Amino acid sequence: MKKELFKLQDIKYRDFQKKLIPTVDPETIIGVRTPEMRKLAKRLYKATGEEAKAVEAFLETLPHEYFDENQLHAFIISEEKDFNRCIGLVEEFLPYVDNWATCDQMSPKVFKKDKDGLLLHVRKWLESDRTYTVRFAIGMLMEHFLNEDFDPEYPELVAGVSSDEYYVNMMIAWYFATALAKQYDAVLPYIEGEKLDVWTHNKAIQKARESYRITPEQKEYLKTLKRK
């Protein structure tokens, strides 16, 4: 897979990415643009014969050497059509996810097919001591459980996450900002009741006030709830 990735290398993009992902060793960034990465992942997922065996071996060989290999791994998983196999692949890969980009861009479409099954795993991932496993769990609650499948229990789960990790707290803030946009009345009490730490609370308000889905009146009220 390394050869495939280096064929798609974009040096300018590599240098740009180095600034965006500070937790990753810059020497491990090849610099493959996301559309090219997605295209490659789709092709590899559909591979047959010897190439399919090579893909399987790639998915089983962890940890990877390069950031872009992790990205490719996440995008291949996201193509998986079988829910149970997809969950298995995610479980195997999550301990090796070491940055926000790989974490946030892993979004299996098949998760929509079994929300109850997904929720069981989300609850477990939230209990993890790994930064990006927790971040991924919150991301899945944000992606799949803020519309018709919303339950007031879910923001309670997110508010219950206690972490000193910037990338966890940023995702909590992002979750609550999105939840305010989609479930304002149900989620506002978490802001009014100061259920989040000060930094996360204020960041959630900031991100919510940047959203076009929040009304001007709501934005003004949220501004009054900022904490010092």
Secondary structure as a PSIPRED ss2 file (coil, helix, strand):
# PSIPRED VFORMAT (PSIPRED V4.0)

   1 M C   1.000  0.000  0.000
   2 K H   0.000  1.000  0.000
   3 K H   0.000  1.000  0.000
   4 E H   0.000  1.000  0.000
   5 L H   0.000  1.000  0.000
   6 F H   0.000  1.000  0.000
   7 K H   0.000  1.000  0.000
   8 L C   1.000  0.000  0.000
   9 Q C   1.000  0.000  0.000
  10 D C   1.000  0.000  0.000
  11 I H   0.000  1.000  0.000
  12 K H   0.000  1.000  0.000
  13 Y H   0.000  1.000  0.000
  14 R H   0.000  1.000  0.000
  15 D H   0.000  1.000  0.000
  16 F H   0.000  1.000  0.000
  17 Q H   0.000  1.000  0.000
  18 K H   0.000  1.000  0.000
  19 K H   0.000  1.000  0.000
  20 L H   0.000  1.000  0.000
  21 I C   1.000  0.000  0.000
  22 P C   1.000  0.000  0.000
  23 T C   1.000  0.000  0.000
  24 V C   1.000  0.000  0.000
  25 D C   1.000  0.000  0.000
  26 P H   0.000  1.000  0.000
  27 E H   0.000  1.000  0.000
  28 T H   0.000  1.000  0.000
  29 I C   1.000  0.000  0.000
  30 I C   1.000  0.000  0.000
  31 G C   1.000  0.000  0.000
  32 V C   1.000  0.000  0.000
  33 R C   1.000  0.000  0.000
  34 T H   0.000  1.000  0.000
  35 P H   0.000  1.000  0.000
  36 E H   0.000  1.000  0.000
  37 M H   0.000  1.000  0.000
  38 R H   0.000  1.000  0.000
  39 K H   0.000  1.000  0.000
  40 L H   0.000  1.000  0.000
  41 A H   0.000  1.000  0.000
  42 K H   0.000  1.000  0.000
  43 R H   0.000  1.000  0.000
  44 L H   0.000  1.000  0.000
  45 Y H   0.000  1.000  0.000
  46 K C   1.000  0.000  0.000
  47 A C   1.000  0.000  0.000
  48 T C   1.000  0.000  0.000
  49 G H   0.000  1.000  0.000
  50 E H   0.000  1.000  0.000
  51 E H   0.000  1.000  0.000
  52 A H   0.000  1.000  0.000
  53 K H   0.000  1.000  0.000
  54 A H   0.000  1.000  0.000
  55 V H   0.000  1.000  0.000
  56 E H   0.000  1.000  0.000
  57 A H   0.000  1.000  0.000
  58 F H   0.000  1.000  0.000
  59 L H   0.000  1.000  0.000
  60 E H   0.000  1.000  0.000
  61 T C   1.000  0.000  0.000
  62 L C   1.000  0.000  0.000
  63 P C   1.000  0.000  0.000
  64 H C   1.000  0.000  0.000
  65 E C   1.000  0.000  0.000
  66 Y C   1.000  0.000  0.000
  67 F H   0.000  1.000  0.000
  68 D H   0.000  1.000  0.000
  69 E H   0.000  1.000  0.000
  70 N H   0.000  1.000  0.000
  71 Q H   0.000  1.000  0.000
  72 L H   0.000  1.000  0.000
  73 H H   0.000  1.000  0.000
  74 A H   0.000  1.000  0.000
  75 F H   0.000  1.000  0.000
  76 I H   0.000  1.000  0.000
  77 I H   0.000  1.000  0.000
  78 S H   0.000  1.000  0.000
  79 E H   0.000  1.000  0.000
  80 E C   1.000  0.000  0.000
  81 K C   1.000  0.000  0.000
  82 D C   1.000  0.000  0.000
  83 F H   0.000  1.000  0.000
  84 N H   0.000  1.000  0.000
  85 R H   0.000  1.000  0.000
  86 C H   0.000  1.000  0.000
  87 I H   0.000  1.000  0.000
  88 G H   0.000  1.000  0.000
  89 L H   0.000  1.000  0.000
  90 V H   0.000  1.000  0.000
  91 E H   0.000  1.000  0.000
  92 E H   0.000  1.000  0.000
  93 F H   0.000  1.000  0.000
  94 L H   0.000  1.000  0.000
  95 P H   0.000  1.000  0.000
  96 Y H   0.000  1.000  0.000
  97 V C   1.000  0.000  0.000
  98 D C   1.000  0.000  0.000
  99 N C   1.000  0.000  0.000
 100 W H   0.000  1.000  0.000
 101 A H   0.000  1.000  0.000
 102 T H   0.000  1.000  0.000
 103 C H   0.000  1.000  0.000
 104 D H   0.000  1.000  0.000
 105 Q H   0.000  1.000  0.000
 106 M C   1.000  0.000  0.000
 107 S C   1.000  0.000  0.000
 108 P C   1.000  0.000  0.000
 109 K H   0.000  1.000  0.000
 110 V H   0.000  1.000  0.000
 111 F H   0.000  1.000  0.000
 112 K H   0.000  1.000  0.000
 113 K H   0.000  1.000  0.000
 114 D C   1.000  0.000  0.000
 115 K H   0.000  1.000  0.000
 116 D H   0.000  1.000  0.000
 117 G H   0.000  1.000  0.000
 118 L H   0.000  1.000  0.000
 119 L H   0.000  1.000  0.000
 120 L H   0.000  1.000  0.000
 121 H H   0.000  1.000  0.000
 122 V H   0.000  1.000  0.000
 123 R H   0.000  1.000  0.000
 124 K H   0.000  1.000  0.000
 125 W H   0.000  1.000  0.000
 126 L H   0.000  1.000  0.000
 127 E C   1.000  0.000  0.000
 128 S C   1.000  0.000  0.000
 129 D C   1.000  0.000  0.000
 130 R C   1.000  0.000  0.000
 131 T H   0.000  1.000  0.000
 132 Y H   0.000  1.000  0.000
 133 T H   0.000  1.000  0.000
 134 V H   0.000  1.000  0.000
 135 R H   0.000  1.000  0.000
 136 F H   0.000  1.000  0.000
 137 A H   0.000  1.000  0.000
 138 I H   0.000  1.000  0.000
 139 G H   0.000  1.000  0.000
 140 M H   0.000  1.000  0.000
 141 L H   0.000  1.000  0.000
 142 M H   0.000  1.000  0.000
 143 E H   0.000  1.000  0.000
 144 H H   0.000  1.000  0.000
 145 F C   1.000  0.000  0.000
 146 L C   1.000  0.000  0.000
 147 N C   1.000  0.000  0.000
 148 E C   1.000  0.000  0.000
 149 D C   1.000  0.000  0.000
 150 F C   1.000  0.000  0.000
 151 D C   1.000  0.000  0.000
 152 P C   1.000  0.000  0.000
 153 E H   0.000  1.000  0.000
 154 Y H   0.000  1.000  0.000
 155 P H   0.000  1.000  0.000
 156 E H   0.000  1.000  0.000
 157 L H   0.000  1.000  0.000
 158 V H   0.000  1.000  0.000
 159 A H   0.000  1.000  0.000
 160 G C   1.000  0.000  0.000
 161 V C   1.000  0.000  0.000
 162 S C   1.000  0.000  0.000
 163 S C   1.000  0.000  0.000
 164 D C   1.000  0.000  0.000
 165 E C   1.000  0.000  0.000
 166 Y H   0.000  1.000  0.000
 167 Y H   0.000  1.000  0.000
 168 V H   0.000  1.000  0.000
 169 N H   0.000  1.000  0.000
 170 M H   0.000  1.000  0.000
 171 M H   0.000  1.000  0.000
 172 I H   0.000  1.000  0.000
 173 A H   0.000  1.000  0.000
 174 W H   0.000  1.000  0.000
 175 Y H   0.000  1.000  0.000
 176 F H   0.000  1.000  0.000
 177 A H   0.000  1.000  0.000
 178 T H   0.000  1.000  0.000
 179 A H   0.000  1.000  0.000
 180 L H   0.000  1.000  0.000
 181 A H   0.000  1.000  0.000
 182 K H   0.000  1.000  0.000
 183 Q C   1.000  0.000  0.000
 184 Y H   0.000  1.000  0.000
 185 D H   0.000  1.000  0.000
 186 A H   0.000  1.000  0.000
 187 V H   0.000  1.000  0.000
 188 L H   0.000  1.000  0.000
 189 P H   0.000  1.000  0.000
 190 Y H   0.000  1.000  0.000
 191 I H   0.000  1.000  0.000
 192 E H   0.000  1.000  0.000
 193 G C   1.000  0.000  0.000
 194 E C   1.000  0.000  0.000
 195 K C   1.000  0.000  0.000
 196 L C   1.000  0.000  0.000
 197 D C   1.000  0.000  0.000
 198 V H   0.000  1.000  0.000
 199 W H   0.000  1.000  0.000
 200 T H   0.000  1.000  0.000
 201 H H   0.000  1.000  0.000
 202 N H   0.000  1.000  0.000
 203 K H   0.000  1.000  0.000
 204 A H   0.000  1.000  0.000
 205 I H   0.000  1.000  0.000
 206 Q H   0.000  1.000  0.000
 207 K H   0.000  1.000  0.000
 208 A H   0.000  1.000  0.000
 209 R H   0.000  1.000  0.000
 210 E C   1.000  0.000  0.000
 211 S C   1.000  0.000  0.000
 212 Y C   1.000  0.000  0.000
 213 R C   1.000  0.000  0.000
 214 I C   1.000  0.000  0.000
 215 T C   1.000  0.000  0.000
 216 P H   0.000  1.000  0.000
 217 E H   0.000  1.000  0.000
 218 Q H   0.000  1.000  0.000
 219 K H   0.000  1.000  0.000
 220 E H   0.000  1.000  0.000
 221 Y H   0.000  1.000  0.000
 222 L H   0.000  1.000  0.000
 223 K H   0.000  1.000  0.000
 224 T H   0.000  1.000  0.000
 225 L C   1.000  0.000  0.000
 226 K C   1.000  0.000  0.000
 227 R C   1.000  0.000  0.000
 228 K C   1.000  0.000  0.000
